[in-house]
Amino acid sequence: MSRPPSPIFAALGQEFFTDDMVQQHALSPRTVASYRDTFVLLLRFTERQLGKTRSACS
């Protein structure tokens, strides 16, 4: 029996920011946007430090 493919990173991130943070924790849209923007900055930083793009790490 084969396992279904695991969700891609972007889909997991989207689910986290839309479902978990907004619905389960009842955070304001501005708070979620701030967390999202900070996470994007972290991804850009790690890309520069590792010398790889996000798609190369998939």
Number of C-alpha atoms within 10 A of each C-alpha: 3 4 5 6 6 7 8 9 12 10 9 12 14 12 13 16 17 14 13 14 17 16 12 10 9 11 13 12 13 9 12 17 12 12 14 16 12 12 13 12 12 12 14 14 12 14 15 11 9 8 10 12 13 13 7 8 7 7
